[in-house]
């Protein structure tokens, strides 16, 4: 089967010839290997500072919203019963 030649830089080339010309061999040392000799994927580009910091911004610890209990004045989580005295909204709900 005849394929129409492509013109690149004044030369008539077949599509298969263009593929052979543009394909490059892999660079030496571009793949990492494991102890068993298998190659593992390596990132194509270095991750920028902006992307790294944007990803790490989600790692932050969340500060719990602590309030003081109206009955015993100890710290407790908001909208939960007090673990010290067992009250919630000025009513006794837990037996402590």
HELIX and SHEET records of a PDB file:
HELIX    1   1 UNK A   15  UNK A   22  1                                   8    
HELIX    2   2 UNK A   49  UNK A   56  1                                   8    
HELIX    3   3 UNK A   57  UNK A   59  5                                   3    
SHEET    1   A 2 UNK A   6  UNK A   8  0                                        
SHEET    2   A 2 UNK A  11  UNK A  13 -1                                        
SHEET    1   B 2 UNK A  32  UNK A  33  0                                        
SHEET    2   B 2 UNK A  39  UNK A  40 -1                                        
SHEET    1   C 2 UNK A  66  UNK A  68  0                                        
SHEET    2   C 2 UNK A  75  UNK A  77 -1                                        
SHEET    1   D 2 UNK A  87  UNK A  88  0                                        
SHEET    2   D 2 UNK A  91  UNK A  92 -1                                        
END                                                                             
